[in-house]
Amino acid sequence: MENNAKSDSLADGAVETAGAMPVENNAKAKKIWGAFVLIFLSGLLLGGVTGFYIGKPPARRNSNSQSFRQHVFDNFVTELKLTPEQQQKMRPVLDKGFDRIQDFRRKRTGEYIEIMSGNYDDLKILLTPEQLKKLEEMRQKELIRLQKRMQEKL
């Protein structure tokens, strides 16, 4: 009689398994999860392809100051549709701005080196001789990098 009650409560066509959901409900759950995964993967693929073909990488500044200046100038000419007369007047204004920015960066780099040197002196008392040697190597590499950067900006 108990078996009849169980079989009556099952939907037509469902098969009961020991302690599990009816097979029909289990199949529906698998279909739902399969659809969910398929939709997710489709969205992921579509988003990736769209981002690759439509998205623009972030603008990177050229390390060469002159080529960057030219890039900015060309962008102004194209986007603003400057006349030849405007172009001739704009170049000195842009150059003056770039020169001021470079002077500012040079000053800031000098301040950075001063701060780094002061911090280095404070660190020396905390380190072992081996660590101090490694720190000095790191410091020299950083100073060389900064000097190169300053020379590129001149």
SEBAGU-516534 format. One record per residue: residue number from 1; residue in three letters; x, y, z of N, C-alpha, C, O in turn. Coordinates in steps of 0.1 Angstrom, whole numbers, plus 2048, in hexadecimal, padded with zeros to 3 digits. Each point is the difference from the previous one (the first is absolute). Layout:
BEGIN
<pt NUM, ALA, <X, Y, Z>, <X, Y, Z>, <X, Y, Z>, <X, Y, Z>>,
...
// end
This chain:
BEGIN
<pt 1, MET, <808, 7F4, 800>, <7F8, 80C, 800>, <809, 80C, 800>, <7FD, 80A, 7F9>>,
<pt 2, GLU, <80D, 7F6, 80F>, <80A, 80B, 800>, <806, 803, 7F2>, <802, 80B, 7FC>>,
<pt 3, ASN, <801, 7EA, 7FD>, <806, 801, 7F3>, <7F6, 807, 7F6>, <803, 807, 7F8>>,
<pt 4, ASN, <7F0, 7F5, 80A>, <7F5, 806, 7F8>, <800, 80F, 802>, <7FE, 808, 7F6>>,
<pt 5, ALA, <803, 7FD, 816>, <800, 80E, 803>, <80B, 807, 7FA>, <7FF, 80B, 7FA>>,
<pt 6, LYS, <80D, 7EF, 806>, <80C, 806, 7FA>, <7FE, 801, 7F1>, <803, 80A, 7FA>>,
<pt 7, SER, <7F8, 7EB, 800>, <7FF, 800, 7F2>, <7F5, 80A, 7FB>, <801, 805, 7F5>>,
<pt 8, ASP, <7F5, 7FD, 814>, <7F5, 809, 7FC>, <806, 80F, 800>, <7FB, 808, 7F9>>,
<pt 9, SER, <80E, 7FA, 811>, <805, 80E, 801>, <80A, 804, 7F5>, <803, 80B, 7FD>>,
<pt 10, LEU, <802, 7EB, 7FC>, <80A, 802, 7F5>, <7F8, 804, 7F4>, <7F5, 7FB, 7FD>>,
<pt 11, ALA, <811, 80E, 7FB>, <7FA, 804, 7F3>, <800, 7F4, 7F7>, <808, 7F7, 801>>,
<pt 12, ASP, <7EF, 809, 7F6>, <7FF, 7F5, 7F6>, <80D, 7FF, 7F8>, <805, 80A, 7FC>>,
<pt 13, GLY, <801, 7EB, 803>, <80C, 7FE, 7F8>, <80C, 801, 809>, <80B, 7FE, 7FA>>,
<pt 14, ALA, <7F4, 807, 812>, <80C, 802, 809>, <804, 7F2, 806>, <7F7, 7F9, 804>>,
<pt 15, VAL, <815, 804, 7FD>, <805, 7F4, 806>, <807, 804, 80D>, <808, 809, 800>>,
<pt 16, GLU, <7F4, 7F0, 80B>, <806, 803, 80D>, <80D, 7F8, 802>, <801, 7F4, 7FC>>,
<pt 17, THR, <809, 813, 809>, <80D, 7F9, 803>, <802, 801, 80F>, <7FA, 808, 807>>,
<pt 18, ALA, <80E, 7EF, 7FE>, <801, 7FF, 80E>, <806, 80D, 806>, <80B, 803, 7FE>>,
<pt 19, GLY, <7EC, 804, 80A>, <805, 80C, 808>, <803, 80C, 7F7>, <806, 809, 805>>,
<pt 20, ALA, <7F7, 7F7, 7EE>, <803, 80B, 7F8>, <7F3, 806, 7FA>, <7F5, 7FB, 801>>,
<pt 21, MET, <80D, 810, 7F8>, <7F5, 806, 7F9>, <7FB, 7F7, 7F5>, <808, 7F8, 7FB>>,
<pt 22, PRO, <7EC, 80A, 800>, <7FC, 7F9, 7F5>, <809, 803, 7F4>, <805, 80B, 7FF>>,
<pt 23, VAL, <7FC, 7EB, 7F8>, <809, 801, 7F5>, <7FC, 80C, 7F7>, <808, 807, 7FA>>,
<pt 24, GLU, <7EB, 7FB, 804>, <7FB, 80B, 7F8>, <804, 80E, 805>, <804, 808, 7F9>>,
<pt 25, ASN, <7FB, 7FA, 814>, <804, 80C, 807>, <80F, 802, 7FE>, <805, 80B, 7FE>>,
<pt 26, ASN, <803, 7EA, 804>, <80E, 801, 7FF>, <804, 803, 7F2>, <80A, 808, 7FE>>,
<pt 27, ALA, <7EF, 7F3, 7F8>, <803, 804, 7F2>, <7FD, 80E, 7FD>, <807, 807, 7F9>>,
<pt 28, LYS, <7EE, 7FE, 80D>, <7FD, 80F, 7FE>, <80A, 808, 807>, <804, 80B, 7FA>>,
<pt 29, ALA, <801, 7F2, 811>, <80B, 807, 807>, <80C, 801, 7F7>, <807, 80A, 7FF>>,
<pt 30, LYS, <7FD, 7EA, 7FC>, <80C, 800, 7F7>, <7FE, 809, 7F4>, <809, 807, 7FC>>,
<pt 31, LYS, <7EB, 7F9, 7FE>, <7FD, 808, 7F4>, <801, 80F, 804>, <806, 808, 7F9>>,
<pt 32, ILE, <7F5, 7FC, 813>, <801, 80E, 804>, <80E, 804, 802>, <804, 80A, 7FC>>,
<pt 33, TRP, <804, 7ED, 80B>, <80E, 804, 803>, <808, 800, 7F3>, <808, 809, 7FE>>,
<pt 34, GLY, <7F5, 7EE, 7F9>, <806, 800, 7F3>, <7FD, 80D, 7F8>, <809, 806, 7FA>>,
<pt 35, ALA, <7EB, 7FE, 806>, <7FC, 80D, 7F9>, <807, 80B, 807>, <805, 809, 7F9>>,
<pt 36, PHE, <7FB, 7F8, 814>, <807, 80A, 807>, <80F, 801, 7FC>, <805, 80B, 7FD>>,
<pt 37, VAL, <802, 7EA, 803>, <80E, 800, 7FD>, <802, 804, 7F1>, <809, 807, 7FD>>,
<pt 38, LEU, <7EE, 7F4, 7FA>, <801, 804, 7F2>, <7FE, 80F, 7FE>, <808, 806, 7F9>>,
<pt 39, ILE, <7EF, 800, 80E>, <7FD, 80E, 7FF>, <80C, 808, 806>, <805, 80A, 7FA>>,
<pt 40, PHE, <800, 7F1, 811>, <80C, 807, 806>, <80C, 7FF, 7F7>, <807, 80B, 7FE>>,
<pt 41, LEU, <7FC, 7EA, 7FC>, <80B, 7FF, 7F7>, <7FE, 808, 7F3>, <80A, 806, 7FB>>,
<pt 42, SER, <7EA, 7FA, 800>, <7FD, 808, 7F4>, <803, 80F, 803>, <806, 807, 7F8>>,
<pt 43, GLY, <7F5, 7FE, 814>, <802, 80E, 804>, <80F, 803, 801>, <805, 80A, 7FC>>,
<pt 44, LEU, <802, 7ED, 80B>, <80F, 801, 802>, <807, 801, 7F2>, <808, 809, 7FE>>,
<pt 45, LEU, <7F5, 7EE, 7F9>, <806, 800, 7F3>, <7FC, 80D, 7F8>, <809, 806, 7FA>>,
<pt 46, LEU, <7EB, 7FE, 806>, <7FB, 80B, 7F9>, <806, 80D, 806>, <805, 809, 7F8>>,
<pt 47, GLY, <7FC, 7F8, 815>, <806, 80C, 806>, <80F, 801, 7FD>, <805, 80B, 7FE>>,
<pt 48, GLY, <802, 7E9, 802>, <80E, 800, 7FD>, <803, 804, 7F2>, <809, 808, 7FD>>,
<pt 49, VAL, <7EF, 7F3, 7FA>, <802, 803, 7F2>, <7FD, 80F, 7FD>, <807, 807, 7F9>>,
<pt 50, THR, <7EE, 7FE, 80D>, <7FC, 80E, 7FE>, <80B, 809, 806>, <804, 80A, 7FA>>,
<pt 51, GLY, <800, 7F3, 812>, <80B, 808, 806>, <80C, 800, 7F8>, <807, 80B, 800>>,
<pt 52, PHE, <7FD, 7EA, 7FA>, <80C, 7FF, 7F9>, <7FF, 809, 7F3>, <80A, 807, 7FD>>,
<pt 53, TYR, <7EB, 7F8, 7FC>, <7FF, 807, 7F3>, <7FC, 80F, 801>, <804, 808, 7F8>>,
<pt 54, ILE, <7F4, 7FB, 813>, <7FB, 80D, 801>, <808, 809, 80A>, <802, 80B, 7FD>>,
<pt 55, GLY, <801, 7EF, 80E>, <807, 807, 80A>, <80E, 805, 7FC>, <807, 7F9, 7F8>>,
<pt 56, LYS, <7FD, 812, 80D>, <80D, 806, 7FC>, <809, 7FE, 80D>, <7FC, 802, 80B>>,
<pt 57, PRO, <810, 7FA, 7F3>, <80A, 7FF, 80B>, <802, 80E, 806>, <7FF, 80A, 7F8>>,
<pt 58, PRO, <804, 7F7, 814>, <803, 80D, 806>, <80C, 807, 7F9>, <809, 7FA, 7FC>>,
<pt 59, ALA, <7F5, 813, 802>, <80B, 808, 7F9>, <80D, 7FF, 808>, <800, 802, 80C>>,
<pt 60, ARG, <80A, 7FC, 7ED>, <80E, 7FF, 806>, <808, 80C, 7FB>, <800, 803, 7F4>>,
<pt 61, ARG, <806, 803, 815>, <809, 80B, 7FC>, <80D, 7FB, 7FB>, <806, 7F6, 806>>,
<pt 62, ASN, <7FE, 80F, 7EF>, <80D, 7FC, 7FA>, <80B, 805, 80A>, <800, 80B, 806>>,
<pt 63, SER, <80B, 7ED, 7FB>, <80B, 804, 808>, <808, 80B, 7F9>, <806, 808, 807>>,
<pt 64, ASN, <7F9, 7F9, 7EC>, <807, 80B, 7F9>, <7F7, 80C, 801>, <7F5, 800, 7FA>>,
<pt 65, SER, <810, 80B, 80C>, <7F8, 80C, 802>, <7FC, 806, 7F2>, <7F4, 805, 7FF>>,
<pt 66, GLN, <814, 7FB, 7F8>, <7FD, 807, 7F3>, <7F5, 7F8, 7F9>, <7F7, 806, 7FA>>,
<pt 67, SER, <809, 7ED, 806>, <7F6, 7F8, 7F9>, <7F3, 802, 807>, <7F5, 7FF, 7FA>>,
<pt 68, PHE, <80B, 802, 814>, <7F4, 802, 807>, <7FA, 80E, 7FD>, <7F4, 801, 7FE>>,
<pt 69, ARG, <814, 809, 801>, <7FC, 80D, 7FD>, <7F9, 800, 7F2>, <7F6, 806, 7FE>>,
<pt 70, GLN, <811, 7F3, 7F8>, <7FA, 7FF, 7F3>, <7F3, 7F9, 800>, <7F6, 804, 7F9>>,
<pt 71, HIS, <809, 7F1, 80F>, <7F3, 7F9, 801>, <7F5, 809, 805>, <7F5, 800, 7FA>>,
<pt 72, VAL, <80E, 808, 811>, <7F6, 809, 805>, <7FC, 80A, 7F6>, <7F4, 803, 7FE>>,
<pt 73, PHE, <816, 803, 7FB>, <7FD, 80A, 7F6>, <7F7, 7FA, 7F5>, <7F7, 807, 7FC>>,
<pt 74, ASP, <80D, 7EE, 7FF>, <7F9, 7F9, 7F5>, <7F1, 7FD, 804>, <7F7, 802, 7F9>>,
<pt 75, ASN, <808, 7FA, 814>, <7F2, 7FD, 805>, <7F8, 80D, 800>, <7F4, 800, 7FD>>,
<pt 76, PHE, <812, 80B, 808>, <7F9, 80D, 800>, <7FC, 804, 7F1>, <7F4, 804, 7FE>>,
<pt 77, VAL, <815, 7FB, 7F9>, <7FD, 803, 7F2>, <7F5, 7F8, 7FB>, <7F6, 806, 7F9>>,
<pt 78, THR, <80A, 7ED, 809>, <7F5, 7F7, 7FB>, <7F3, 803, 807>, <7F6, 802, 7F9>>,
<pt 79, GLU, <80A, 7FD, 814>, <7F3, 801, 807>, <7FA, 80E, 800>, <7F4, 801, 7FF>>,
<pt 80, LEU, <814, 809, 801>, <7FB, 80E, 800>, <7FF, 806, 7F2>, <7FA, 80B, 7FE>>,
<pt 81, LYS, <80B, 7ED, 7F8>, <800, 805, 7F2>, <806, 80E, 7FF>, <7FA, 809, 7FB>>,
<pt 82, LEU, <812, 7F8, 80A>, <807, 80D, 800>, <804, 805, 7F2>, <804, 7F7, 7F8>>,
<pt 83, THR, <7FB, 815, 806>, <804, 806, 7F3>, <810, 801, 800>, <805, 7FF, 80B>>,
<pt 84, PRO, <801, 803, 7EA>, <80F, 801, 800>, <804, 80C, 809>, <80B, 7FF, 807>>,
<pt 85, GLU, <7EE, 80B, 7F9>, <803, 80C, 808>, <800, 7FD, 80F>, <808, 803, 808>>,
<pt 86, GLN, <7ED, 7F6, 7FC>, <7FE, 7FC, 80E>, <80C, 7F6, 804>, <805, 801, 80B>>,
<pt 87, GLN, <7FE, 7F6, 7EC>, <80B, 7F6, 803>, <80D, 808, 802>, <807, 7FC, 80A>>,
<pt 88, GLN, <7FC, 80E, 7EE>, <80C, 807, 802>, <801, 808, 80D>, <80A, 800, 806>>,
<pt 89, LYS, <7EA, 805, 7FE>, <800, 807, 80D>, <7FF, 7F7, 80C>, <805, 803, 80B>>,
<pt 90, MET, <7F5, 7F1, 7F3>, <7FF, 7F7, 80B>, <80D, 7F9, 805>, <802, 7FD, 80B>>,
<pt 91, ARG, <806, 7FF, 7EB>, <80C, 7F9, 803>, <809, 807, 80B>, <804, 7F9, 80A>>,
<pt 92, PRO, <7FF, 814, 7F5>, <808, 806, 80B>, <7F9, 800, 80E>, <806, 7FF, 80A>>,
<pt 93, VAL, <7ED, 802, 7F6>, <7F8, 800, 80C>, <801, 7F2, 807>, <803, 7FF, 80C>>,
<pt 94, LEU, <7FC, 7F6, 7EC>, <801, 7F3, 805>, <80E, 7FD, 804>, <802, 7FA, 80B>>,
<pt 95, ASP, <808, 80A, 7EE>, <80E, 7FE, 804>, <803, 807, 80D>, <807, 7FA, 808>>,
<pt 96, LYS, <7F4, 812, 7FA>, <802, 807, 80C>, <7FA, 7F8, 80C>, <807, 7FF, 80B>>,
<pt 97, GLY, <7EE, 7FC, 7F3>, <7F9, 7F8, 80B>, <808, 7F3, 803>, <802, 7FC, 80B>>,
<pt 98, PHE, <803, 7FD, 7EA>, <808, 7F4, 802>, <80D, 803, 807>, <804, 7F9, 809>>,
<pt 99, ASP, <802, 813, 7F4>, <80D, 804, 807>, <7FD, 802, 80E>, <808, 7FC, 809>>,
<pt 100, ARG, <7ED, 80A, 7FB>, <7FD, 803, 80E>, <7FE, 7F3, 807>, <804, 7FE, 80C>>,
<pt 101, ILE, <7F5, 7F8, 7EE>, <7FE, 7F3, 806>, <80D, 7F9, 802>, <802, 7FA, 80B>>,
<pt 102, GLN, <807, 807, 7EC>, <80D, 7F9, 801>, <808, 806, 80C>, <806, 7F9, 807>>,
<pt 103, ASP, <7FA, 814, 7FA>, <807, 807, 80B>, <7FA, 7FB, 80D>, <807, 7FD, 80A>>,
<pt 104, PHE, <7EC, 803, 7F7>, <7F9, 7FB, 80C>, <805, 7F2, 804>, <803, 7FD, 80B>>,
<pt 105, ARG, <7FD, 7FA, 7EB>, <804, 7F2, 802>, <80E, 7FF, 805>, <803, 7F8, 809>>,
<pt 106, ARG, <806, 810, 7F1>, <80E, 800, 804>, <801, 804, 80E>, <808, 7F9, 808>>,
<pt 107, LYS, <7F1, 811, 7FD>, <801, 804, 80E>, <7FA, 7F5, 809>, <806, 7FE, 80A>>,
<pt 108, ARG, <7EF, 7FC, 7F2>, <7FA, 7F6, 808>, <80A, 7F4, 801>, <801, 7F9, 80A>>,
<pt 109, THR, <806, 803, 7EB>, <809, 7F5, 800>, <80B, 803, 80A>, <804, 7F7, 807>>,
<pt 110, GLY, <801, 815, 7F9>, <80B, 804, 80A>, <7FB, 7FF, 80E>, <807, 7FB, 809>>,
<pt 111, GLU, <7EC, 809, 7FA>, <7FB, 7FE, 80D>, <7FE, 7F1, 804>, <803, 7FC, 80B>>,
<pt 112, TYR, <7F9, 7FD, 7EB>, <7FF, 7F1, 802>, <80D, 7FA, 804>, <801, 7F8, 809>>,
<pt 113, ILE, <80A, 80C, 7F0>, <80D, 7FA, 803>, <804, 804, 80E>, <806, 7F8, 808>>,
<pt 114, GLU, <7F7, 815, 7FC>, <804, 804, 80E>, <7F8, 7F8, 80A>, <806, 7FC, 80A>>,
<pt 115, ILE, <7EE, 802, 7F4>, <7F7, 7F8, 80A>, <806, 7F2, 801>, <801, 7FA, 80A>>,
<pt 116, MET, <801, 800, 7EA>, <805, 7F2, 800>, <80E, 7FF, 807>, <802, 7F6, 807>>,
<pt 117, SER, <807, 814, 7F7>, <80C, 800, 807>, <7FF, 801, 80F>, <807, 7F9, 808>>,
<pt 118, GLY, <7F0, 810, 7FD>, <7FD, 801, 80E>, <7FB, 7F3, 806>, <803, 7FC, 80B>>,
<pt 119, ASN, <7F4, 7FE, 7EE>, <7FA, 7F4, 804>, <80A, 7F4, 801>, <800, 7F8, 809>>,
<pt 120, TYR, <809, 809, 7ED>, <80B, 7F6, 800>, <809, 801, 80C>, <803, 7F6, 806>>,
<pt 121, ASP, <800, 816, 7FE>, <808, 802, 80D>, <7F8, 7FA, 80C>, <807, 7FA, 809>>,
<pt 122, ASP, <7EC, 808, 7F8>, <7F9, 7FB, 80B>, <7FF, 7F0, 800>, <800, 7FA, 80A>>,
<pt 123, LEU, <800, 801, 7EA>, <7FF, 7F1, 7FF>, <80D, 7F9, 803>, <800, 7F5, 805>>,
<pt 124, LYS, <80B, 812, 7F9>, <80D, 7F9, 802>, <802, 7FA, 80E>, <806, 7F6, 801>>,
<pt 125, ILE, <7F5, 811, 809>, <802, 7FB, 80D>, <7F8, 7F4, 804>, <802, 7F9, 80A>>,
<pt 126, LEU, <7F4, 804, 7ED>, <7F7, 7F4, 803>, <804, 7F4, 7F9>, <7FB, 7F5, 803>>,
<pt 127, LEU, <80F, 80B, 7F4>, <803, 7F5, 7F8>, <80D, 7F9, 803>, <809, 806, 806>>,
<pt 128, THR, <7F8, 7ED, 7F7>, <80D, 7F9, 801>, <809, 804, 7F5>, <7FC, 807, 7F7>>,
<pt 129, PRO, <811, 7F6, 80A>, <809, 804, 7F6>, <7FC, 7FA, 7F2>, <802, 807, 7F6>>,
<pt 130, GLU, <7F9, 7ED, 809>, <7FC, 7FA, 7F4>, <7F4, 808, 7FA>, <800, 803, 7F4>>,
<pt 131, GLN, <7F7, 800, 815>, <7F4, 807, 7FB>, <804, 80E, 7FC>, <7FA, 806, 7F6>>,
<pt 132, LEU, <80F, 800, 811>, <805, 80E, 7FC>, <806, 800, 7F2>, <7FE, 809, 7F8>>,
<pt 133, LYS, <80A, 7EC, 805>, <806, 7FF, 7F3>, <7F6, 7FF, 7F5>, <801, 807, 7F6>>,
<pt 134, LYS, <7F4, 7F1, 80D>, <7F6, 7FE, 7F6>, <7F8, 80E, 7FE>, <7FC, 803, 7F5>>,
<pt 135, LEU, <801, 803, 816>, <7F9, 80D, 800>, <808, 80A, 7F7>, <7FB, 808, 7F9>>,
<pt 136, GLU, <812, 7F9, 809>, <809, 809, 7F8>, <7FF, 7FD, 7F2>, <800, 809, 7F7>>,
<pt 137, GLU, <800, 7EA, 805>, <7FE, 7FC, 7F2>, <7F3, 805, 7FA>, <7FF, 805, 7F5>>,
<pt 138, MET, <7F6, 7F9, 813>, <7F3, 804, 7FC>, <800, 80F, 7FE>, <7FA, 806, 7F7>>,
<pt 139, ARG, <80C, 801, 812>, <800, 80F, 800>, <808, 805, 7F4>, <7FB, 809, 7F9>>,
<pt 140, GLN, <810, 7F1, 804>, <808, 804, 7F4>, <7F8, 7FE, 7F3>, <800, 808, 7F7>>,
<pt 141, LYS, <7F9, 7EC, 808>, <7F7, 7FE, 7F4>, <7F6, 80A, 7FF>, <7FD, 805, 7F5>>,
<pt 142, GLU, <7FC, 7FF, 816>, <7F6, 80A, 7FF>, <805, 80E, 7FC>, <7FA, 807, 7F9>>,
<pt 143, LEU, <812, 7FC, 80D>, <806, 80D, 7FC>, <804, 801, 7F1>, <7FE, 80A, 7FA>>,
<pt 144, ILE, <807, 7EB, 801>, <803, 7FF, 7F2>, <7F4, 801, 7F7>, <800, 807, 7F6>>,
<pt 145, ARG, <7F5, 7F3, 80E>, <7F3, 800, 7F9>, <7FB, 80F, 800>, <7FC, 805, 7F6>>,
<pt 146, LEU, <805, 802, 816>, <7FB, 80D, 800>, <809, 80A, 7F8>, <7FB, 809, 7FA>>,
<pt 147, GLN, <812, 7F5, 806>, <809, 808, 7F8>, <7FD, 7FE, 7F1>, <800, 80A, 7F9>>,
<pt 148, LYS, <7FE, 7EA, 803>, <7FC, 7FD, 7F2>, <7F3, 808, 7FC>, <7FF, 806, 7F6>>,
<pt 149, ARG, <7F8, 7F9, 813>, <7F3, 806, 7FE>, <801, 80F, 7FF>, <7FA, 806, 7F7>>,
<pt 150, MET, <80E, 800, 811>, <802, 80E, 800>, <807, 804, 7F3>, <7FD, 80B, 7FA>>,
<pt 151, GLN, <80D, 7ED, 801>, <807, 803, 7F4>, <7F6, 7FF, 7F4>, <801, 808, 7F6>>,
<pt 152, GLU, <7F6, 7EE, 80A>, <7F6, 7FF, 7F5>, <7F7, 80C, 7FF>, <7FB, 804, 7F6>>,
<pt 153, LYS, <802, 802, 815>, <7F7, 80B, 801>, <806, 80D, 7FC>, <7F9, 80A, 7FD>>,
<pt 154, LEU, <815, 7F7, 802>, <807, 80C, 7FC>, <7FE, 804, 7F2>, <805, 80A, 7FB>>,
// end
